[in-house]
């Protein structure tokens, strides 16, 4: 396998044009709607599955622990006892800006 990006891209295009799997070079059925072979598709599906599952478990534990301690589950900032939202104002602003690209209406 070539090490330079441009060489890898050339090989990828050559294999794809000839009807082969771009990753391993084995023939792919013409009736298949996928450009990768079954083995490579299985590899991509399972890639990092175990590590991502353990990361998700860790994040879920941290989220639950912070909620019990009345903290913002995202940043860990302590929330007031009368605070009605789950997420702190700063994290809400960040989320709103990410989703809508502007400040929340009515808030500074």
MDAnalysis code that builds the backbone (N, CA, C; Angstrom):
import MDAnalysis as mda
import numpy as np

u = mda.Universe.empty(324, n_residues=108, atom_resindex=np.repeat(np.arange(108), 3), trajectory=True)
u.add_TopologyAttr("name", ["N", "CA", "C"] * 108)
u.add_TopologyAttr("resid", np.arange(1, 109))
u.add_TopologyAttr("resname", ["UNK", "UNK", "UNK", "UNK", "UNK", "UNK", "UNK", "UNK", "UNK", "UNK", "UNK", "UNK", "UNK", "UNK", "UNK", "UNK", "UNK", "UNK", "UNK", "UNK", "UNK", "UNK", "UNK", "UNK", "UNK", "UNK", "UNK", "UNK", "UNK", "UNK", "UNK", "UNK", "UNK", "UNK", "UNK", "UNK", "UNK", "UNK", "UNK", "UNK", "UNK", "UNK", "UNK", "UNK", "UNK", "UNK", "UNK", "UNK", "UNK", "UNK", "UNK", "UNK", "UNK", "UNK", "UNK", "UNK", "UNK", "UNK", "UNK", "UNK", "UNK", "UNK", "UNK", "UNK", "UNK", "UNK", "UNK", "UNK", "UNK", "UNK", "UNK", "UNK", "UNK", "UNK", "UNK", "UNK", "UNK", "UNK", "UNK", "UNK", "UNK", "UNK", "UNK", "UNK", "UNK", "UNK", "UNK", "UNK", "UNK", "UNK", "UNK", "UNK", "UNK", "UNK", "UNK", "UNK", "UNK", "UNK", "UNK", "UNK", "UNK", "UNK", "UNK", "UNK", "UNK", "UNK", "UNK", "UNK"])
u.atoms.positions = np.array([
    [0.844, -1.178, 0.000],
    [0.000, 0.000, 0.000],
    [0.885, 1.235, 0.000],
    [0.634, 2.173, -0.895],
    [1.435, 3.404, -0.951],
    [1.265, 4.239, 0.321],
    [2.280, 5.007, 0.640],
    [2.241, 5.806, 1.859],
    [1.818, 7.249, 1.598],
    [2.027, 7.764, 0.434],
    [1.646, 9.142, 0.111],
    [0.155, 9.222, -0.182],
    [-0.472, 10.304, 0.247],
    [-1.908, 10.470, 0.040],
    [-2.284, 10.458, -1.434],
    [-1.500, 11.138, -2.254],
    [-1.822, 11.203, -3.682],
    [-1.708, 9.824, -4.328],
    [-0.716, 9.033, -3.920],
    [-0.556, 7.679, -4.465],
    [-1.710, 6.776, -4.027],
    [-2.125, 6.918, -2.762],
    [-3.244, 6.113, -2.276],
    [-4.528, 6.477, -3.006],
    [-4.718, 7.747, -3.291],
    [-5.921, 8.193, -3.987],
    [-5.952, 7.646, -5.415],
    [-4.805, 7.633, -6.069],
    [-4.713, 7.088, -7.425],
    [-5.063, 5.599, -7.418],
    [-4.523, 4.865, -6.447],
    [-4.808, 3.439, -6.330],
    [-6.288, 3.209, -6.027],
    [-6.860, 4.026, -5.159],
    [-8.280, 3.929, -4.824],
    [-9.131, 4.099, -6.079],
    [-8.870, 5.137, -6.857],
    [-9.651, 5.397, -8.072],
    [-9.469, 4.290, -9.105],
    [-8.246, 3.786, -9.224],
    [-7.969, 2.719, -10.187],
    [-8.741, 1.453, -9.833],
    [-8.710, 1.076, -8.550],
    [-9.428, -0.123, -8.109],
    [-10.939, 0.051, -8.251],
    [-11.449, 1.208, -7.906],
    [-12.882, 1.449, -7.976],
    [-13.368, 1.431, -9.422],
    [-12.580, 2.001, -10.318],
    [-12.946, 2.038, -11.740],
    [-12.973, 0.637, -12.348],
    [-12.076, -0.215, -11.882],
    [-12.002, -1.574, -12.427],
    [-12.984, -2.535, -11.754],
    [-13.791, -2.049, -10.805],
    [-14.793, -2.876, -10.149],
    [-14.259, -3.693, -8.986],
    [-13.152, -3.266, -8.435],
    [-12.559, -3.965, -7.291],
    [-12.807, -3.164, -6.006],
    [-12.602, -3.833, -4.904],
    [-12.724, -3.170, -3.604],
    [-11.579, -2.156, -3.472],
    [-11.870, -0.895, -3.188],
    [-10.820, 0.120, -3.089],
    [-9.819, -0.133, -1.966],
    [-10.219, -0.890, -0.943],
    [-9.339, -1.125, 0.202],
    [-8.391, -2.299, -0.015],
    [-8.940, -3.448, -0.441],
    [-8.108, -4.654, -0.532],
    [-7.841, -5.104, -1.971],
    [-8.639, -4.662, -2.928],
    [-8.405, -5.003, -4.319],
    [-9.122, -6.246, -4.804],
    [-9.926, -6.897, -3.965],
    [-10.645, -8.087, -4.410],
    [-11.861, -7.668, -5.231],
    [-12.327, -8.573, -6.095],
    [-13.464, -8.273, -6.964],
    [-14.743, -8.112, -6.153],
    [-15.564, -7.158, -6.564],
    [-16.859, -6.912, -5.950],
    [-17.920, -7.245, -6.985],
    [-18.973, -7.891, -6.536],
    [-20.058, -8.268, -7.428],
    [-20.632, -7.036, -8.125],
    [-20.920, -7.160, -9.414],
    [-21.454, -6.019, -10.157],
    [-22.854, -5.656, -9.685],
    [-23.567, -6.628, -9.129],
    [-24.917, -6.366, -8.642],
    [-24.914, -5.706, -7.266],
    [-23.773, -5.666, -6.608],
    [-23.680, -5.071, -5.273],
    [-23.800, -3.556, -5.363],
    [-24.545, -2.977, -4.436],
    [-24.685, -1.528, -4.420],
    [-23.556, -0.853, -3.649],
    [-22.641, -1.638, -3.065],
    [-21.527, -1.120, -2.295],
    [-20.243, -1.187, -3.115],
    [-19.340, -0.260, -2.862],
    [-18.070, -0.287, -3.579],
    [-17.017, -1.126, -2.853],
    [-17.243, -1.414, -1.554],
    [-16.307, -2.238, -0.790],
    [-16.814, -3.683, -0.724],
    [-15.898, -4.628, -0.588],
    [-16.266, -6.035, -0.474],
    [-16.864, -6.307, 0.909],
    [-17.452, -7.486, 1.072],
    [-18.112, -7.819, 2.341],
    [-17.136, -7.847, 3.515],
    [-15.913, -8.363, 3.277],
    [-14.923, -8.423, 4.360],
    [-14.520, -7.026, 4.829],
    [-14.296, -6.122, 3.900],
    [-13.894, -4.762, 4.274],
    [-15.048, -4.012, 4.921],
    [-16.269, -4.236, 4.469],
    [-17.425, -3.614, 5.092],
    [-17.579, -4.106, 6.528],
    [-17.341, -5.388, 6.751],
    [-17.389, -5.943, 8.110],
    [-16.299, -5.318, 8.980],
    [-15.106, -5.125, 8.397],
    [-14.001, -4.493, 9.123],
    [-14.395, -3.087, 9.567],
    [-14.979, -2.297, 8.659],
    [-15.373, -0.931, 8.997],
    [-16.467, -0.910, 10.058],
    [-17.395, -1.858, 10.022],
    [-18.468, -1.913, 11.016],
    [-17.913, -2.192, 12.408],
    [-16.916, -3.045, 12.495],
    [-16.375, -3.453, 13.796],
    [-15.205, -2.600, 14.265],
    [-14.756, -1.671, 13.450],
    [-13.589, -0.860, 13.767],
    [-13.843, -0.046, 15.026],
    [-13.048, -0.224, 16.005],
    [-13.111, 0.502, 17.288],
    [-14.418, 0.300, 18.055],
    [-15.155, -0.761, 17.776],
    [-16.434, -0.974, 18.461],
    [-16.227, -1.147, 19.964],
    [-15.234, -1.938, 20.348],
    [-15.010, -2.189, 21.769],
    [-14.595, -0.923, 22.517],
    [-13.681, -0.159, 21.942],
    [-13.223, 1.045, 22.639],
    [-14.337, 2.086, 22.712],
    [-15.144, 2.209, 21.667],
    [-16.227, 3.192, 21.721],
    [-17.302, 2.774, 22.717],
    [-17.536, 1.479, 22.882],
    [-18.501, 1.020, 23.875],
    [-18.032, 1.351, 25.289],
    [-16.746, 1.160, 25.562],
    [-16.237, 1.468, 26.897],
    [-16.251, 2.975, 27.150],
    [-15.966, 3.771, 26.138],
    [-16.018, 5.228, 26.278],
    [-17.448, 5.669, 26.576],
    [-18.416, 5.090, 25.876],
    [-19.818, 5.447, 26.101],
    [-20.265, 5.084, 27.518],
    [-19.811, 3.940, 28.031],
    [-20.161, 3.550, 29.399],
    [-19.595, 4.538, 30.403],
    [-18.347, 4.947, 30.198],
    [-17.702, 5.900, 31.088],
    [-18.442, 7.234, 31.072],
    [-18.814, 7.691, 29.883],
    [-19.533, 8.962, 29.767],
    [-20.904, 8.889, 30.434],
    [-21.581, 7.775, 30.283],
    [-22.898, 7.601, 30.892],
    [-22.787, 7.634, 32.417],
    [-21.765, 6.964, 32.985],
    [-21.557, 6.978, 34.433],
    [-21.307, 8.399, 34.931],
    [-20.440, 9.132, 34.215],
    [-20.123, 10.505, 34.614],
    [-21.366, 11.387, 34.538],
    [-22.180, 11.225, 33.491],
    [-23.416, 11.988, 33.328],
    [-24.365, 11.742, 34.501],
    [-24.575, 10.459, 34.838],
    [-25.480, 10.117, 35.939],
    [-24.970, 10.647, 37.284],
    [-23.671, 10.531, 37.519],
    [-23.085, 11.008, 38.769],
    [-23.247, 12.516, 38.910],
    [-23.007, 13.256, 37.844],
    [-23.133, 14.713, 37.888],
    [-24.583, 15.132, 38.106],
    [-25.527, 14.417, 37.504],
    [-26.936, 14.754, 37.707],
    [-27.341, 14.539, 39.164],
    [-26.844, 13.469, 39.785],
    [-27.151, 13.204, 41.195],
    [-26.581, 14.287, 42.103],
    [-25.414, 14.816, 41.751],
    [-24.760, 15.841, 42.562],
    [-25.257, 17.245, 42.226],
    [-26.284, 17.359, 41.386],
    [-26.851, 18.642, 40.959],
    [-25.798, 19.504, 40.262],
    [-25.076, 18.866, 39.346],
    [-24.082, 19.556, 38.532],
    [-24.515, 19.488, 37.075],
    [-23.961, 20.390, 36.281],
    [-24.197, 20.331, 34.842],
    [-23.543, 19.055, 34.316],
    [-24.279, 18.186, 33.609],
    [-23.702, 16.931, 33.136],
    [-22.617, 17.108, 32.080],
    [-22.573, 18.262, 31.446],
    [-21.583, 18.488, 30.394],
    [-20.262, 19.013, 30.939],
    [-20.342, 20.086, 31.739],
    [-19.099, 20.726, 32.185],
    [-18.792, 20.475, 33.658],
    [-19.782, 20.041, 34.451],
    [-19.553, 19.751, 35.857],
    [-19.737, 20.945, 36.781],
    [-20.168, 22.080, 36.233],
    [-20.388, 23.270, 37.058],
    [-21.557, 23.024, 38.005],
    [-21.402, 23.457, 39.242],
    [-22.444, 23.262, 40.237],
    [-23.645, 24.144, 39.915],
    [-24.840, 23.567, 39.976],
    [-26.072, 24.292, 39.695],
    [-26.742, 24.652, 41.019],
    [-27.479, 25.748, 41.041],
    [-28.187, 26.149, 42.254],
    [-29.333, 25.186, 42.549],
    [-29.783, 25.181, 43.780],
    [-30.858, 24.261, 44.166],
    [-32.167, 24.572, 43.454],
    [-32.405, 25.851, 43.163],
    [-33.646, 26.241, 42.508],
    [-33.518, 26.298, 40.983],
    [-32.373, 25.932, 40.475],
    [-32.157, 25.967, 39.026],
    [-33.025, 24.891, 38.379],
    [-33.823, 25.266, 37.388],
    [-34.819, 24.347, 36.843],
    [-34.321, 23.518, 35.659],
    [-33.288, 23.963, 34.965],
    [-32.777, 23.205, 33.814],
    [-31.741, 22.176, 34.255],
    [-31.521, 21.204, 33.426],
    [-30.519, 20.177, 33.722],
    [-29.131, 20.684, 33.355],
    [-29.041, 21.451, 32.270],
    [-27.764, 21.940, 31.756],
    [-27.596, 23.407, 32.156],
    [-26.375, 23.814, 32.479],
    [-26.115, 25.191, 32.900],
    [-26.320, 26.168, 31.745],
    [-26.402, 27.451, 32.069],
    [-26.664, 28.490, 31.068],
    [-25.571, 28.533, 30.002],
    [-24.305, 28.410, 30.415],
    [-23.209, 28.475, 29.449],
    [-23.310, 27.347, 28.419],
    [-23.578, 26.144, 28.891],
    [-23.690, 25.004, 27.985],
    [-24.928, 25.122, 27.096],
    [-26.011, 25.685, 27.644],
    [-27.210, 25.911, 26.836],
    [-26.925, 26.902, 25.715],
    [-26.191, 27.979, 26.030],
    [-25.823, 28.960, 25.009],
    [-24.965, 28.324, 23.922],
    [-23.991, 27.509, 24.343],
    [-23.134, 26.832, 23.363],
    [-23.954, 25.909, 22.473],
    [-24.874, 25.179, 23.081],
    [-25.703, 24.253, 22.321],
    [-26.598, 25.008, 21.350],
    [-27.181, 26.093, 21.799],
    [-28.050, 26.875, 20.939],
    [-27.264, 27.482, 19.785],
    [-26.081, 27.994, 20.081],
    [-25.240, 28.567, 19.029],
    [-24.832, 27.501, 18.024],
    [-24.518, 26.320, 18.498],
    [-24.144, 25.223, 17.606],
    [-25.332, 24.833, 16.720],
    [-26.524, 24.735, 17.311],
    [-27.694, 24.292, 16.557],
    [-28.227, 25.357, 15.616],
    [-28.231, 26.603, 16.059],
    [-28.886, 27.651, 15.296],
    [-27.954, 28.749, 14.811],
    [-26.746, 28.788, 15.307],
    [-25.765, 29.749, 14.839],
    [-25.969, 31.170, 15.331],
    [-26.747, 31.361, 16.375],
    [-26.963, 32.691, 16.922],
    [-27.286, 32.584, 18.404],
    [-27.357, 33.709, 19.074],
    [-27.652, 33.717, 20.504],
    [-29.115, 33.361, 20.738],
    [-29.387, 32.885, 21.940],
    [-30.772, 32.581, 22.313],
    [-31.568, 33.878, 22.344],
    [-32.785, 33.850, 21.823],
    [-33.580, 35.074, 21.859],
    [-33.976, 35.435, 23.292],
    [-33.937, 36.720, 23.592],
    [-34.325, 37.182, 24.905],
    [-33.242, 37.053, 25.956],
    [-32.111, 36.479, 25.653],
    [-31.013, 36.319, 26.608],
    [-29.823, 37.135, 26.132],
    [-28.987, 37.557, 27.071],
    [-27.794, 38.326, 26.711],
    [-26.651, 37.417, 26.362],
])
